[in-house]
Amino acid sequence: MRIAIAGGGPGGLYLAARVRHLIADSEVTVWERNHPGDTFGFGVVFSQAALNGIREADPELHEDLAAHFVHWPDIAVHYRDEIVTSSGHGFAAIGRKELLGLLRERCRKAGASVLFGAQAPPLDRLVAEFDLVVCADGAHSQTRARHREVFGTELDPRTSRYIWLATDKPFDALTFLIAETPYGPLHGHAYPFDTGRSTFIAEADERTWRAAGFPSGDEAPPTADGSDRWAIGRLEEIFSAALQGHRLRGNRSRWRRFTVVRNRKWWHENVVLLGDAAHTTHFSVGSGTKLALEDALSLATCLQQCGSVPEALALYEAERRPAVAATQRAAQVSLEWFEDIGRVIGLSPSRFALELLTRSGRLTYSDLTAAAHTSNSDCQTEIK
Ligand SMILES: Cc1cc2nc3c(=O)[nH]c(=O)nc-3n(C[C@H](O)[C@H](O)[C@H](O)COP(=O)(O)OP(=O)(O)OC[C@H]3O[C@@H](n4cnc5c(N)ncnc54)[C@H](O)[C@@H]3O)c2cc1C
């Protein structure tokens, strides 16, 4: 079986390695427009449940990842000079660069061919030359666009703006930082991803973002790596209390709008969607990479087990759609909660934290009470 994969992100690379591992006579080619080591973003976080799933399905990948993971048990909400901490959860994170490096190495060992600095050829050519074409080229997939009608692609660009940064402050929890400014509330999502470095994503609703005067798109002066210099400087000031003198760093980091991607159908003839090309989930629930890896695991297994490509693609979609739909529902509630954060500004710190942590229904009050406490330098209060 000859398989073409457009896009060498986590989904495309893992599918390539997995297919080669399971199907000895397969021939797999991945086109990735970036060069190895050039990627956007910083760390990606996985919940303990996501890690358990990966360990069960692919212990070897889990072992590779485990050697790079940073682990922690807590979620912390910084709000109005108080830190509300909820313990006993279990998270792990890894740098996106490290994750892609591990997956590239697995492709090399498995004998999949990965072409870097290479735009995927036009879809019609791939369709004619390969038994299966996988669109794994992300949320703004060009290969998917060719069959937009057939896939029933729905793109919903949200109005809030976010920017994906890192900091050399070693946060020790999945941390939500709320900054009340004269323009409105901004929030940060931070978590460690290796020793001494943390992801830091800042987000603001459109009104606050505009009132704060952030230059949009490419208007802002760039740093050496092409990041928005003005945003980095302003966010260092806005979040100075939490950053405690540490700097924010970019990696081609610019303000963007998150786009929710949904497709009514995930495959057509010998073309199939995978990962963000098929579905996106807001970063506040930290699940997109996990879903892309799970899609790859499922599709590779279906291809191995089924007698024909259409049968495999139908089984893949049937297997994956319910889990993806459940996560997308939770992610939608979560993104809307953050878009409308002004509604809960003014609650007491413990009440605010409770609302934030239970916003999507994935955590309930009883999940939280066991080990929850609030703290600042002097105060210890139970969440009630
Ligand atoms: C701010 C932010 C934070 C996030 N944090 C987390 C997190 O903590 N945990 C988590 O699980 N997920 C997180 N995600 C989601 C995660 O990044 C994505 O869900 C995941 O990367 C999807 O993987 P993918 O392989 O489907 O697509 P992508 O990672 O987007 O990879 C697609 C690849 O295709 C390549 N490509 C595109 N077009 C072409 C073309 N025409 N030819 C060749 N190559 C092409 C791109 O260069 C890219 O490498 C976050 C996302 C954002 C925006």
The ligand as a MOL file (V3000), in Angstrom:
LIG
                    3D

  0  0  0     0  0            999 V3000
M  V30 BEGIN CTAB
M  V30 COUNTS 53 58 0 0 0
M  V30 BEGIN ATOM
M  V30 1 C -1.5970 28.0570 21.6030 0
M  V30 2 C -1.7870 26.5690 21.4460 0
M  V30 3 C -1.4470 25.7270 22.5010 0
M  V30 4 C -1.6420 24.3570 22.3870 0
M  V30 5 N -1.3310 23.5670 23.4500 0
M  V30 6 C -1.6080 22.2520 23.3770 0
M  V30 7 C -1.3550 21.4060 24.5060 0
M  V30 8 O -0.9040 21.8540 25.5540 0
M  V30 9 N -1.6580 20.0810 24.3850 0
M  V30 10 C -2.1640 19.5640 23.2460 0
M  V30 11 O -2.4360 18.3540 23.2070 0
M  V30 12 N -2.3920 20.3230 22.1640 0
M  V30 13 C -2.1450 21.6590 22.2100 0
M  V30 14 N -2.4010 22.4450 21.1290 0
M  V30 15 C -2.9760 21.8520 19.9150 0
M  V30 16 C -1.9050 21.2260 19.0530 0
M  V30 17 O -0.8840 22.1560 18.7490 0
M  V30 18 C -2.5270 20.6850 17.7690 0
M  V30 19 O -3.7600 20.0870 18.0360 0
M  V30 20 C -1.6080 19.6440 17.1460 0
M  V30 21 O -0.3950 20.2550 16.7880 0
M  V30 22 C -2.2740 18.9950 15.9330 0
M  V30 23 O -1.3400 18.2020 15.2630 0
M  V30 24 P -1.4500 17.9790 13.6930 0
M  V30 25 O -0.3140 17.1020 13.3270 0
M  V30 26 O -2.8220 17.5730 13.3410 0
M  V30 27 O -1.2870 19.4290 13.0360 0
M  V30 28 P -0.0760 20.4660 13.1160 0
M  V30 29 O 0.6740 20.3190 14.3690 0
M  V30 30 O -0.6620 21.7890 12.7860 0
M  V30 31 O 0.8900 20.0080 11.9400 0
M  V30 32 C 0.5810 20.2470 10.5930 0
M  V30 33 C 1.8840 20.2660 9.8230 0
M  V30 34 O 1.6040 20.3850 8.4420 0
M  V30 35 C 2.5480 21.2370 7.8450 0
M  V30 36 N 1.9340 21.7700 6.6190 0
M  V30 37 C 0.8700 22.6030 6.5110 0
M  V30 38 N 0.5700 22.8170 5.2200 0
M  V30 39 C 1.4560 22.0980 4.4920 0
M  V30 40 C 1.6590 21.9080 3.1060 0
M  V30 41 N 0.8710 22.5080 2.2040 0
M  V30 42 N 2.6690 21.1040 2.6930 0
M  V30 43 C 3.4840 20.5070 3.6130 0
M  V30 44 N 3.3500 20.6630 4.9350 0
M  V30 45 C 2.3370 21.4330 5.3790 0
M  V30 46 C 2.8230 22.2910 8.9190 0
M  V30 47 O 4.0730 22.9160 8.7230 0
M  V30 48 C 2.7890 21.4440 10.1920 0
M  V30 49 O 4.0440 20.9540 10.5470 0
M  V30 50 C -2.1830 23.8140 21.1990 0
M  V30 51 C -2.4900 24.6420 20.1150 0
M  V30 52 C -2.3230 26.0220 20.2440 0
M  V30 53 C -2.6830 26.9190 19.1030 0
M  V30 END ATOM
M  V30 BEGIN BOND
M  V30 1 1 1 2
M  V30 2 1 2 3
M  V30 3 2 2 52
M  V30 4 2 3 4
M  V30 5 1 4 5
M  V30 6 1 4 50
M  V30 7 2 5 6
M  V30 8 1 6 7
M  V30 9 1 6 13
M  V30 10 2 7 8
M  V30 11 1 7 9
M  V30 12 1 9 10
M  V30 13 2 10 11
M  V30 14 1 10 12
M  V30 15 2 12 13
M  V30 16 1 13 14
M  V30 17 1 14 15
M  V30 18 1 14 50
M  V30 19 1 15 16
M  V30 20 1 16 17
M  V30 21 1 16 18
M  V30 22 1 18 19
M  V30 23 1 18 20
M  V30 24 1 20 21
M  V30 25 1 20 22
M  V30 26 1 22 23
M  V30 27 1 23 24
M  V30 28 2 24 25
M  V30 29 1 24 26
M  V30 30 1 24 27
M  V30 31 1 27 28
M  V30 32 2 28 29
M  V30 33 1 28 30
M  V30 34 1 28 31
M  V30 35 1 31 32
M  V30 36 1 32 33
M  V30 37 1 33 34
M  V30 38 1 33 48
M  V30 39 1 34 35
M  V30 40 1 35 36
M  V30 41 1 35 46
M  V30 42 1 36 37
M  V30 43 1 36 45
M  V30 44 2 37 38
M  V30 45 1 38 39
M  V30 46 1 39 40
M  V30 47 2 39 45
M  V30 48 1 40 41
M  V30 49 2 40 42
M  V30 50 1 42 43
M  V30 51 2 43 44
M  V30 52 1 44 45
M  V30 53 1 46 47
M  V30 54 1 46 48
M  V30 55 1 48 49
M  V30 56 2 50 51
M  V30 57 1 51 52
M  V30 58 1 52 53
M  V30 END BOND
M  V30 END CTAB
M  END
